[in-house]
Amino acid sequence: MRITALIAASAAALALAACQPAATDKAEDAAADATAAADTAADAAATADAAATDPPAAVGETAG
């Protein structure tokens, strides 16, 4: 009975270890997505700030 429990525990440990890299990859992908979203939000904020400061320049119009 002990050997069966040991084999079952070993199989479970191997299954968990096999799943770890996939979880790490997903976390890294999520972090990259969050970084990209933060960059996009910063660009949008800068554009909104520029539009509030100088509306004609924000739409590409030149003075004169």
ChimeraX attribute file (.defattr): number of C-alpha atoms within 10 A of each C-alpha:
attribute: neighborCount
match mode: 1-to-1
recipient: residues
	/A:1	5
	/A:2	7
	/A:3	8
	/A:4	9
	/A:5	10
	/A:6	11
	/A:7	11
	/A:8	12
	/A:9	12
	/A:10	12
	/A:11	12
	/A:12	12
	/A:13	11
	/A:14	11
	/A:15	11
	/A:16	11
	/A:17	11
	/A:18	11
	/A:19	10
	/A:20	11
	/A:21	11
	/A:22	11
	/A:23	11
	/A:24	11
	/A:25	11
	/A:26	12
	/A:27	12
	/A:28	12
	/A:29	12
	/A:30	12
	/A:31	12
	/A:32	12
	/A:33	12
	/A:34	12
	/A:35	12
	/A:36	12
	/A:37	12
	/A:38	12
	/A:39	12
	/A:40	12
	/A:41	12
	/A:42	12
	/A:43	12
	/A:44	12
	/A:45	12
	/A:46	12
	/A:47	13
	/A:48	14
	/A:49	13
	/A:50	15
	/A:51	14
	/A:52	11
	/A:53	11
	/A:54	11
	/A:55	13
	/A:56	13
	/A:57	12
	/A:58	15
	/A:59	10
	/A:60	8
	/A:61	9
	/A:62	8
	/A:63	6
	/A:64	3
